[in-house]
Amino acid sequence: MDDQNTDHTGHTDDLPRLPFTRDDPLEVPEMYRALRAVRPVTRVRTQAGDLAWLVSGYEEARQAFADPRLGRSAPDPERAARISGSVLLGGPRGDIETEKAEHERMRRMLAPAFSARRMSALGPHVQQLVDELLDHMAELPRPADLREAFSVPLPVLVICELLGVPYADRGHFRKLAEAMTDMRDPRHAEAAMTELADYTRAILVDKRANPADDVFSDLATMEAPDEEIATLAAGLLFAGHETTVNRIDYGVLLLLGNPGQRDALIADPSLTAPAVEEILRMAAPGNHGLPRYAHEDLSIGGVTIRRGEAVLIVTTAANRDERTFPEPDRFDIGRSLGDPQLAFGYAARYCIGASLARVELRSVFGTLFRRFPTLELAVPAGELVERESSLTGGFTRIPVTW
């Protein structure tokens, strides 16, 4: 915990510096536990070398999510702490004067499209897509790449149909989505984000002339600047599939690494829903926190945070808080989650696509191992290659056989 860091003024300190290392991609860095034991809200240096408050405790994370004085915009964006080289989570976004109203307007507009009822109605169709993809995978030569055959196509198919995006364009927008997460080349990532917004803008223009029963047709009727709607649409297309892909991969790896849990899931379909919640709690594909900026002075976990200061909410660490989850590093699909995991955020910052992700993941894990009970990795787990330069993490390939 004593790495020395030098900030842009030349001042040297011994604050912990992000990102923390981890030996196992299925675990979270041990440094989070060490920091939480001393102080669940503590000062760190970001990857960019700036100061931020790190929130690693469960209750403290919920408090941060629920506090309206924390936002993605900053009072003084030019001087705000930078988190990393990421264009998505590297620094402040939006305008402090309009962020709250824009966020509420966006949620009101999207709530009907992503309602739990509408997502549940999607269930049978999602199940059909799962079955068809697994039928196709069964015909592939072994070993097969689970990502290519199943983990990527399913969320892409679902989000394309829900939003009204041509599935034939998947190669194009997947390439842009992956480029957007590249933390090594911010200019390339920024260009990809702009190109994805241009792509969605063209679809929205077409939806105005040819509306259908999909979310992009709803967005096309919004009274807002085209650029703003296109950016929102691009965000939905990106977030609507990228994170679910990794949750499928990590869920498979967690179950393969815990064969007793896998066998229990195969034997008892009623464990599917709690298994998904445990996968969401345990999965840690990205080793990064969610940035927020204090719009005014506030307190989290008894720690005073001043206006303009950066806060990093690390949900993967909060989901392993031993004060909330007994034996937090033990994967247990029978665990009773009295306190819900924070993979989807909390309160006003709760992910609007949570119901969609749950429908997909329940279908996946209610089917995959019953269809392929002998599914196993075709290489040692230690040989899987992480996408280390990607903001959303995950692996390059998941070779499996059965």
N, C-alpha and C positions, 0 to 999 in steps of 0.2 A: 504494500500500500504506500510505499515510500519512493515511487519513481519521481524524479525531479522534472519539472516542466518549466519552460520559459515562455511567458506570454509576449504579446507584441510590444510591450513597453520595456522588455528586457528583465522583468521581475521573475525571480525563480521561486517556485513553491514545491511542496511535496504532495500535492493533491493527486488522487488517482486519475488516470487519464483513460478515456474511452478510445476504441472499444476494448473491453476486457477479453482476455483469451479464455478459451475453453478447450478441454482435451477431447470431449465427446460432443458431436453435433446434436445429439439427442438431449443433452443437458444444457443448463444455463451456467454461465461463468460463476465459479465459486466466490469471486470477489463481491458479487451482489449480496450473498449471505453474510459475508464478513462485514460489509458496510452496514447492512440492515441490523446486525446484532449490536452495532454501536449507535447508529442513527439512521432510521428509515428514510429520512430526508437529509441529504448531505451534499456538500459542495464537491464538484468534480471539474476536471478539464475535459472539454469536448474533443472530438477527433480533430476539429479545426483549431484547437488550442485555447478556446474561450471558456469563460466560467459559466457553469450552469448548476442548478439544483437537481440532483438525481433522486427520484422517488422510487424506492424498491419495495416498500411495504404495501400490503393489501389495502388496509383501511385508509392509509395515506393516499394511495392511488385513487380510490373511490372518491375521497375528498377532493382531490385535484380535478378529476373528471367533472365533478358536480359543481365546482366553483365557477360562476359566470364571469369572474374577474380574470380568469385565465383564457387566453385565446390563441389562435394561430397567427394573428397579426400582432405587431409590436408597436408601442407608443412612438418609438424612434427607430424605424426599420434600418436606417443607414448605420446606426451604432449598435444594433442588436447583436447578441452573441450568435455566432455561426455554429452549427452542430457538426456538419460534415460537408463533403463535396456533393452530396445528393441534391438534385433539383427538386425532389419531392419533399424531403424532410430536412434539408440543409439549413434552412433559416426561416424567417417569418414570411407569411403569405397573407395577402388580403389587406384590407384597410380597417384600421381600428374603429373608425367612425361608422362603418356599415357592416362589419363582420357579423354581429349578433343578429341584426335584421335579415341579412342575406342567408345566414344559416337557418333561421327559423322559416323563412320563405321557401327555401329549398326543401326542407323536411316536410312542410305542409304539402308541397306540390308532389313530392315523391311518395309520401306515405300511402296513398291508395294503391299505387303500382306495386309496392313492396309489403303490403299488409300480410299479416300472418295467414289470414284466410285465403288470399290470392295465392300465396306461396304453397299452402297446403293443397290447394286445388291443382297445383302443378305436379304434385307428388306422383300420380300414376304415369304421367308423361316422362318425368325424370327416371322413374323405375324402368320404363320401356327403353330409354336411352342407355341406362346402365346395362340392361340385359343384352341389348344389341352390341354394345362395345365389348362386353365379355364374351359373347358368341364369336365375335371377330378375333379377339385375343386368343381364344381357344384353338383357332386354326393357324396361328402364327408359329413359325419355327422357334424352338427353344434353344437358348434363353431369349426371352422377349424383354423389351424395355417397357416397364410399367408406365413410365411417364409418357412415352410416345403413344402407347396403345390405349391408355385409359385415363391417367391422372390429368393430362392436359386436355384431351378432346372433350371429356364430359362437361367441365365447367364452361368451356368455350361454346359448345353446342347450346347449353342452357342459356347462357347470357346472350348469345346471338338471337335466339328465339324470343327471349323476354324483351330485349331492347329493340329488336327489329333490324339487326345488322346481318348482312349476307354472310352465311357460313363460309362461302367460297373465298371470302376476303381474310379468312383466319390467319393465313400465312403472313399477310401484310401487317395486320394489327398486332399479332403475336410478336413479330420482329420489333415493332415499335415499342411494345410494352416491355420487352426484355431490355431494349436499349435505354428506356426511361429509368430503369433501376440500376444502371451502370454507375458505380461510385468512383470509378477511375477516370472517367472522361465526362465532366459536367457539361461541356459544350455539345458533345454528341447526345447526351441525355436530354438536354434542353431542346435541341433540334428535333429529336424524336417526339417529345411532348407537343411541340408546335405542329408537327406533321400529323400526329394523331388527332389533334383538335381540328385541323384542316379536313381530315378524313371524315370526322363526325359532322362537321358543318355541312359538307356536301350531302350526307345522308339526311340531315335535318331539312335542307332545302327541298330534297325529293319528297320527304314525308309531308311537307306542306301541300304539295301538289297531289300526292297519292297517300293519304293517311291510311293507317291500318290499326289493328288492335295490339299496339305495342307501346313501350315506354318512350321511344324516340318520337313517335307521333304525338304523344302527350307533350313532350318537351317542345316540339315545334310550334305549339300554340301559345307558349309562354310569352308574356309581354316583357321582354328583356333584350338587351343587345345580343346580336347573333354570336359575337365572340364569347360572351359570358355563357350562353347556352351551350355552345360547342365545347367549351372547356369543361363544363359540368358533365356533358355527355361523354367526353373522353375519359373523365375520371370514373364514371360509372362503368364504362367498358373495361377499363384497366382493373379497377378494384373488384369488379364483379366476377373475375375469373382467376386473377393472378394468385391471390392468397389461398383460395380454395384448392388450387392445384397442389400447393405445398402441404396443406393440411391432410390431403389424401395420402401423399407420400409419407409424411411423418406418422400418420395413423397406422399405415401398413407396417412401417418399421417398428413402431412401438408394440404392435401385436405380434409380429414375428419374433421380437426379442423377449416376449413374455408368452410362451406357448400355452401355459395354463389359462391365461386370460383369453387367448384366441379360442381355445377349445370350449371355454365357458360361453363365449359369444356364439359360437356355432351351435351349441346345444340349447341355448335359451335366447330366442329372438327378443324377449322383453328387455334384454340387456343392451340392445342397440342404442337407444337414446342416451342412457347414462354412459355408455362407451364413447359416444361422440363427445359428450361434455368433458370426459376425462382426457380424450385426445386433444380437445381444444385447450384444456388447462395445461397439459404437459408439452404440447408441440412448441418448439422454439426455433423456427426456421430462420428468423431474422434476429441479429444480435444488436438491435438498436431500439432506442426509446422513442416515444411520441413527443415532439417538441410543443411547448406552450410558452407564452410570454405573459407576464403579469401586467394587466392593464392599470392596476393600482396596487397599493400595498395590501398584502393578505397574509394569512397564516395557514400552513399545512403541517399537521402533526406537531403543533407547537412551535414550528420554525417560521420566523418572519421572512417573507419574500418581498423585496422592494419592487416598486413599479419599474417595468422595463426588463427585469431579470428573466433569464430563461429557466424553464423547468422541463425536465425529461421524465415522462411517465413510462416506466419499463414494465409493461404488463406481464411479460414472461417471468420476470423476477417476482412480481406481486403474486402471480399464480403459484409460486413455490414458497410463499410465506408460511413458515412453520407455525406462526401464531394463529393462522386461520385454517390451514390444511395439515392435519396430523400426518407425519411421515410424507412430506410433500414431494419427495423425489421417487416415491413408489407409485408405479402405474397400477391402478386398481379400478377396473370398470364397474365394480360393485360399490364404489365409494359414494357415500351420500353427501352431495354437495349442498349443504345447508346454505353456504354462501356461494353464489354463482361465480364461475371463472370470469376473468376480465378480458378474454381474447377479443370480444366485441366492444370493449369500452364500457361506459356506465353513464346513467342519467341522460342528460341532453346530448351527450357525445356517444351515445350507444349507436353502433353501426346499423344503418337502415337496411342493410342487406343480410342481417343475421338470420332471419327466418329462411331466406333462400339458401344460405350456406348450410343450415341445419337440414333442410329437406334433401339437399344433395348428399351430404355426409351420412345421413341416416340410411339413405338408399344404398350408398356405396358399402358401408360397413354392415348393413343387414344382408348383403348379397355376396360380396366378394369371396369371403372365406367359406361360405356354404357351397359356392360354385367351384371354388378351387381350394379344398381343404388341405391339400398337400403343397400349397404355394410356399415357396421359400426363395431366399436370395440366391442368385447364381454365382455371387462373389462374396468373400468375407465382408462384413459390414464396414470394417476399417478401410476397405478399398474404394468405397463410394466417394466420389469427388464432389465436394461442396462448391456451390456457386459463390465463392467468397467475395467477389467484387459486386455482387448483386444485393441491393437493398433488401429484397424480399427473401434472400437466402435460398435454401433448398439444395438439390443435387442436380448434376448434369444428366445422369442416367440412373435408373433403378433396374438393373438386370434381374429378372426373376425366372424361375422354372417351376414345374409342378408335376 
